Amino acid sequence: MSRRPPRTPVPGMLRGLVVGGGAALAVAALGGWVSSGSRGAASAIVVAALVVALLAGGVALVAWILAGPTSTYLVGAFVVYLGQLALLAMAVVALRRTDWLDGSVAAAAGALAVVGAQLGLTVGHVRAGRGVFVEAGR
């Protein structure tokens, strides 16, 4: 009889991230549109979608790292974090040269997307009822 791998909270966390980030994206787009018209809405959508995509990719990569040997956990998570920062910095450099981006709306949308996505991650983790390290203590 084969042993089933332990259940992980990651799928629920990713669902929560997408729902929370998507709700934040919608609110940010509406706020950007009210603030600066179509230019503000486009700025909010681009930045919020970028933030949610980077966070979702980071969670997926950390889940993959946690499936490996425990000796790679800390270094792997740090590499993922640095990769996210590098990608975000490259996006900022690329987007700041555009004339359609409204900087204040983009900053607010990015902050709102981070908060919405993190709330979704937290809710997804709590609802899963399982720890990430299910084999700890054995």
Secondary structure, 3 states (H helix, E strand, C coil): CCCCCCCCCHHHHHHHHHHHHHHHHHHHHHHHHHHHHHHHHHHHHHHHHHHHHHHHHHHHHHHHHHCCCHHHHHHHHHHHHHHHHHHHHHHHHHHHCCCCCCHHHHHHHHHHHHHHHHHHHHHHHHHHCCCCCCCCCC
